[in-house]
């Protein structure tokens, strides 16, 4: 899995509220916020700008929340990577749990413990 960039999610959510959520791995929330922003945009045209004020507030909140969503997404990836690693009993470096030989000290691994 590839980590996401928080800045991209923030910029997308600022200019196109909802698209940043989709980028951050939250597609259902992204579609909802995108449709809501469309409604607020149309409302802004017919209500002399009130909808635009609400749209600006939504974009601001979505920008901050986009950052938090990407951080949470990246933390999950880090946890998955950490769960797939073990500690070499000889040199204490982190290696794959399925390793037969440590890539750092080149010693064979018989029984390794979780990291």
DRENKEGU-208375 format. One line per 4 residues: number of its first residue (from 1); for each residue x, y, z of N, C-alpha, C, O. Coordinates in steps of 0.2 Angstrom, whole numbers, plus 5000, padded with zeros to 4 digits. Example, Ala and Ser with C-alpha at 12.3 -4.5 7.8 and 13.67 -1.06 7.14 Angstrom:
# DRENKEGU-208375
1	5066/4972/5039/5062/4978/5039/5066/4984/5039/5071/4983/5042  5064/4989/5035/5068/4995/5036/5064/5000/5039/5067/5006/5040
//
This chain:
# DRENKEGU-208375
1	5004/4994/5000/5000/5000/5000/5004/5006/5000/5010/5006/5003  5002/5011/4997/5006/5017/4996/5003/5023/5001/4997/5024/5001  5007/5026/5004/5005/5032/5009/5003/5038/5004/5005/5039/4999  4998/5041/5007/4995/5047/5004/4999/5054/5007/5001/5054/5012
5	4998/5059/5003/5001/5065/5005/4995/5070/5007/4990/5071/5004  4996/5072/5013/4991/5076/5017/4990/5083/5013/4984/5085/5013  4995/5086/5010/4995/5092/5007/4990/5091/5001/4986/5096/4999  4990/5086/4997/4986/5085/4991/4979/5084/4994/4975/5088/4990
9	4977/5081/4999/4971/5080/5001/4968/5087/5004/4962/5089/5002  4972/5091/5007/4970/5098/5009/4969/5102/5003/4963/5106/5003  4973/5102/4998/4972/5107/4993/4965/5105/4989/4961/5109/4987  4965/5098/4988/4959/5096/4984/4952/5097/4988/4947/5100/4985
13	4952/5096/4995/4946/5098/4999/4945/5105/4999/4939/5107/5000  4950/5109/4999/4949/5117/4999/4946/5119/4992/4941/5123/4993  4948/5117/4987/4946/5119/4980/4940/5115/4978/4935/5118/4975  4939/5109/4979/4934/5105/4977/4932/5100/4983/4934/5095/4984
17	4928/5103/4988/4926/5099/4994/4923/5093/4993/4919/5092/4989  4926/5087/4995/4924/5081/4994/4929/5077/4990/4930/5071/4992  4933/5080/4986/4937/5076/4981/4943/5074/4986/4946/5068/4985  4945/5078/4990/4951/5076/4995/4949/5070/4999/4954/5066/5001
21	4943/5069/5001/4941/5064/5005/4942/5057/5001/4944/5052/5003  4940/5058/4995/4940/5052/4990/4948/5050/4989/4949/5044/4989  4952/5055/4989/4959/5054/4988/4962/5050/4995/4966/5046/4995  4959/5052/5001/4961/5050/5007/4958/5043/5009/4959/5040/5014
25	4954/5040/5004/4952/5033/5005/4945/5034/5009/4943/5028/5012  4941/5039/5008/4935/5040/5011/4930/5041/5006/4927/5047/5006  4928/5037/5001/4924/5039/4995/4917/5040/4997/4914/5045/4994  4914/5037/5002/4907/5039/5003/4906/5046/5006/4902/5049/5004
29	4910/5047/5011/4910/5054/5014/4912/5059/5008/4909/5065/5008  4917/5057/5004/4919/5062/4998/4913/5063/4994/4912/5069/4992  4909/5058/4992/4903/5060/4987/4898/5064/4991/4895/5068/4988  4897/5062/4997/4892/5066/5001/4894/5074/5001/4890/5078/5000
33	4900/5075/5003/4903/5082/5004/4903/5085/4997/4901/5091/4996  4905/5082/4992/4905/5085/4985/4898/5087/4983/4897/5092/4980  4893/5082/4984/4886/5084/4982/4883/5090/4986/4880/5094/4984  4885/5090/4993/4883/5096/4997/4886/5102/4995/4883/5107/4995
37	4893/5102/4993/4896/5108/4990/4892/5110/4984/4892/5116/4983  4890/5106/4980/4887/5108/4973/4880/5111/4975/4878/5116/4972  4876/5109/4980/4870/5112/4982/4872/5119/4985/4868/5123/4984  4877/5119/4989/4878/5126/4992/4881/5131/4986/4879/5137/4987
41	4884/5128/4981/4886/5133/4976/4880/5135/4972/4879/5141/4971  4875/5131/4971/4869/5133/4967/4865/5138/4972/4862/5143/4969  4865/5136/4978/4861/5140/4983/4864/5147/4983/4861/5152/4984  4871/5148/4983/4874/5154/4983/4873/5158/4977/4872/5164/4978
45	4871/5155/4971/4870/5159/4965/4863/5162/4966/4862/5168/4964  4858/5159/4969/4851/5161/4970/4850/5165/4977/4845/5168/4977  4854/5165/4981/4853/5168/4988/4858/5174/4989/4859/5176/4995  4860/5177/4984/4865/5183/4985/4871/5181/4989/4873/5186/4993
49	4874/5175/4989/4880/5174/4992/4880/5170/4998/4885/5168/5001  4874/5169/5001/4874/5166/5008/4877/5158/5007/4880/5156/5011  4875/5155/5001/4877/5148/5000/4885/5148/4999/4888/5144/5001  4888/5154/4996/4895/5154/4995/4898/5155/5002/4904/5152/5003
53	4895/5158/5007/4898/5159/5014/4898/5152/5017/4903/5150/5020  4893/5148/5016/4893/5141/5019/4897/5137/5015/4900/5132/5018  4898/5138/5009/4903/5134/5005/4910/5135/5007/4914/5130/5008  4912/5141/5009/4918/5143/5011/4920/5140/5018/4925/5137/5019
57	4915/5140/5022/4915/5136/5029/4916/5129/5028/4920/5126/5031  4912/5126/5023/4913/5119/5022/4920/5117/5019/4923/5112/5021  4922/5121/5015/4929/5120/5012/4934/5121/5017/4939/5117/5017  4934/5125/5022/4939/5126/5027/4939/5120/5032/4944/5117/5033
61	4933/5118/5034/4932/5112/5038/4935/5106/5035/4938/5102/5038  4933/5105/5028/4935/5099/5024/4943/5099/5023/4946/5094/5023  4946/5105/5023/4953/5105/5022/4956/5102/5028/4961/5098/5028  4954/5104/5034/4957/5102/5040/4956/5095/5041/4960/5091/5043
65	4950/5093/5040/4948/5085/5041/4951/5081/5036/4953/5075/5037  4953/5084/5030/4956/5080/5025/4963/5078/5027/4966/5073/5026  4967/5083/5030/4973/5082/5033/4973/5076/5039/4977/5071/5039  4968/5076/5043/4967/5071/5048/4965/5064/5045/4968/5059/5048
69	4961/5064/5040/4960/5058/5037/4966/5055/5034/4967/5048/5034  4970/5058/5030/4976/5056/5027/4981/5053/5033/4984/5048/5032  4981/5057/5038/4986/5055/5044/4983/5048/5047/4987/5044/5048  4977/5047/5048/4974/5041/5050/4975/5035/5045/4977/5030/5047
73	4975/5037/5039/4976/5032/5033/4983/5030/5034/4985/5024/5033  4988/5034/5034/4995/5033/5034/4997/5029/5041/5001/5025/5041  4994/5031/5046/4995/5027/5053/4993/5020/5052/4996/5016/5055  4987/5019/5049/4985/5012/5047/4990/5008/5043/4992/5002/5045
77	4993/5011/5038/4998/5008/5034/5004/5006/5038/5007/5001/5038  5007/5011/5042/5012/5010/5047/5011/5004/5051/5016/5000/5053  5005/5004/5054/5004/4998/5059/5004/4991/5055/5006/4986/5058  5002/4991/5049/5002/4985/5045/5009/4983/5043/5011/4977/5044
81	5013/4988/5042/5020/4987/5040/5024/4984/5047/5027/4979/5047  5022/4987/5052/5025/4985/5059/5023/4978/5061/5027/4975/5064  5017/4976/5059/5015/4970/5061/5018/4964/5057/5018/4959/5059  5021/4966/5051/5024/4961/5047/5031/4960/5048/5035/4956/5045
85	5034/4964/5053/5041/4964/5055/5042/4960/5061/5038/4959/5066  5048/4957/5062/5051/4954/5068/5058/4956/5069/5061/4960/5065  5060/4955/5075/5067/4957/5077/5072/4951/5077/5070/4945/5079  5078/4952/5073/5083/4947/5073/5086/4946/5080/5087/4950/5083
89	5086/4939/5082/5089/4938/5089/5096/4939/5089/5099/4939/5095  5100/4940/5084/5107/4941/5084/5109/4948/5084/5113/4950/5088  5106/4952/5080/5108/4959/5079/5103/4964/5081/5104/4970/5081  5097/4962/5083/5091/4966/5085/5088/4971/5079/5085/4976/5081
93	5090/4970/5073/5087/4974/5068/5080/4971/5066/5079/4965/5067  5076/4975/5063/5069/4973/5061/5070/4970/5054/5073/4973/5049  5067/4964/5054/5067/4960/5047/5060/4957/5046/5056/4957/5050  5059/4954/5040/5052/4951/5039/5051/4945/5043/5056/4941/5045
97	5045/4944/5045/5044/4938/5049/5046/4931/5046/5047/4926/5049  5045/4931/5039/5046/4925/5035/5054/4924/5033/5055/4919/5030  5058/4928/5036/5065/4928/5034/5068/4922/5036/5067/4920/5042  5073/4919/5032/5077/4913/5034/5084/4915/5036/5087/4912/5041
101	5086/4921/5033/5093/4923/5035/5092/4931/5036/5088/4934/5032  5095/4934/5041/5095/4941/5043/5098/4945/5037/5104/4943/5035  5095/4950/5034/5098/4954/5029/5104/4958/5032/5108/4961/5028  5104/4959/5038/5109/4964/5041/5116/4960/5043/5121/4961/5042
105	5115/4955/5047/5120/4951/5050/5122/4944/5046/5127/4941/5048  5117/4943/5042/5118/4937/5037/5118/4930/5041/5120/4925/5039  5115/4930/5047/5115/4924/5051/5108/4921/5050/5103/4924/5049  5108/4914/5050/5101/4910/5049/5097/4912/5055/5099/4912/5061
109	5090/4912/5054/5085/4914/5059/5082/4907/5060/5079/4904/5055  5082/4905/5066/5078/4899/5068/5071/4901/5071/5066/4898/5068  5071/4904/5076/5065/4906/5080/5065/4914/5081/5069/4916/5085  5061/4918/5078/5061/4925/5079/5055/4927/5083/5050/4924/5083
113	5056/4932/5087/5051/4935/5091/5048/4941/5087/5051/4944/5083  5042/4943/5089/5038/4948/5085/5041/4955/5088/5044/4955/5093  5041/4960/5083/5044/4966/5085/5040/4970/5090/5042/4976/5092
//
